[in-house]
Amino acid sequence: MPPLLPARYSLEVRIGRDGDVEEWLATDVELDRPCLVRVLGPESTTDRRAEFLDAVRAAAGVSHLHLADIYEAGDLDDGAFSVGEWPGGIRLSDRESADLVLDPGTFLPNAEGLARALAALHERDEVHGAIDASAIFFPTARPAKLGALGRHRRWSTPEGDTTALASTLEEALTGQPAGTYPPSQVVDGLSPALDAALLSTRHGRVDASGLAELLASVPIAQPRPRAPGPSRRWLGIAVGL
């Protein structure tokens, strides 16, 4: 059954569940704009609702191009909700499952932006706590956004966030768990400097701001011409062998 929200939000399509959070595409009828509604239902505990609202309200105080905006959050009679920016329906996990190769010229500035958004969150002493490929919206021709705010946290430190972001970015490039193949050997046009930046971050040597600086310094190498062949993931396996 759809949740009972403030009248200004018209629920359009149920997207699905993000862990224990139900997601809806909705319309803010007062401002005539799409928005993403995230809801905790009656099965949630009081403590979980408090955790959810604390996280989204803290994120609402951070403004960054690569962080999904939060417009409103509050209690419901039988749960809690947040209303935020609709960044488009394509997540990084969707690109991975479709085996879509990320163009280096698009990937690098967005990866840097996501790291800077995470650094802005950390500057407010806030932790995302559950970054993975489904927490990052990566539409075509629009900035990537770090979203899924209010998830049940799997860690509680900025270091956990930063290493998770680096691992997620690497997995998105190679199609394999981070550390399996160097991204520059799987995707044409990536510099080995990216391999070093992600490796250093995964090992906890830099924070989110440091990761952003490393990514900003990575040059975009010229793609090596090669005959048509297997997908990047099969190429990665060949490289590993």
Secondary structure, DSSP 8 states (H G I E B T S, - for coil): ------TTEEEEEEEEEETTEEEEEEEETTTTEEEEEEEE-TTS-HHHHHHHHHHHHHHHT---TTB--EEEEEEETTEEEEEEE---S-BHHHHHHTT----HHHHHHHHHHHHHHHHHHHHTT------SGGGEE--TTS--EE--TT---S--SHHHHHHHHHHHHHHHHHSS-TTSS-GGGTSTTB-HHHHHHHHHHHTT-S-HHHHHHHHHT--B---------S-HHHHHHHHH-
